[in-house]
Amino acid sequence: MLLYPGAFNMTTGPAHWELLIRSRALDQQVYVAAASVARDEKATYVAWGNSTVVNPWGTVLTRADDKETIIYSDIDVDKVQEVRQQIPTSQQKRPDLYQITDLSIK
């Protein structure tokens, strides 16, 4: 499971929040939980809210609204393997086509 804290604003939240969470779940084939602060219209920074949990298929399982709340979601660990068998992207790597170079300073 990937856990992301976030505080998207009222412009980027509606446009990108769910899209990015679902995308990370799909491309990594894992559960993703994204937690956001609740919306406070009187604050200097107004957050979108909408904490969300998504399964490896990209389906939204649980989503909060903009208010302060706790959300719960059942996590089926077998779903990860099921999705990875249906879309075996990790088995489709082609290391014969590229090199991985370590650029770290020693």
N, C-alpha and C positions, 0 to 999 in steps of 0.2 A: 504494500500500500504506500502510495505517495501522499504526503501531507503538505499542503501549501497554505501558509497564512496569506491573507490578501486584504487590501483596502482599496478596491477600485472605486472611482468616483462616479458621479451621476451621468457622466458622458461615456466613459469606458466600460462601466459596469453593464449596462443594458446591451451594449454592442459586443463585448468580448468575454465577460466573465464565464458564462456557461460554455461558450464555444471553446475557450482555452482549456477548461477543466475536462470536457469531453474529449478534446483532441489528445491531451496527455494520457488519458485512460486508454484510448484506442492505440496510439502509437507505442506505448509502453506495455500494453496488454495487462494492466493491473488496475486495482481499485484506486481511486483518487478521492481524497477528502480535502476540500478547500474551505477554510474558515475565514470569515470576514467579521469585522467589527459591525455592530448594529448601526443603523442610520440615526444620526442626530442632526436634525435640521438647523439647530442653533449653534452647532460647532463651526470652527473655522474651516474644517475639511469635512465635507459631507460624503460619507461612504455609501456605496450601493447596498451593502449587506448581502443577503442571499447565500449564506453558507450552503455548501452542496456536497453530496456524496454520489459518485458515479462508478458503475461497474466496468470491468474490462471490455465490455462490448460497446461502451459509450452511453449506456442507458442511465438516466438520472434516477437514483433510488430514493433520495431524500433531499429536500430543499427547504431552507428556511425562507421566511420573508425578510423584510428589512428591519424587523424588531429584534430585540435581544431575546434569544431563546436557546435551548439546547436541542439538537436533533440527534436521532438515533437511526442506525441502519444495520440490518443483518448483512454480514459478510460471508459469502460462500466461497471458501478457499478452493473448492473443486472447479469453480467457474473460471478461474485463471487458466488452469490446464485445458479446460474445455475450449476456451477462446483461442488459446495458443495452438491447439490441434486444428481448429477450423481455419485459422489464418497463421500459418507457420513462418512468420517473418524472420524469426531468429535462425531458422534453418536455411534461409535463402541468402545468407551472406556470401560474398564472393571475394575472399581475401586474395585470390589470385589476380584480381584486377586493380588492387591498390596496396599501398604500404602504410603501416602505422608507424610514425616516427615520433620518438620521445624527444620533445623539445625542452624538457625541464633542465634547469641550470644545476649543475652538480658542483 
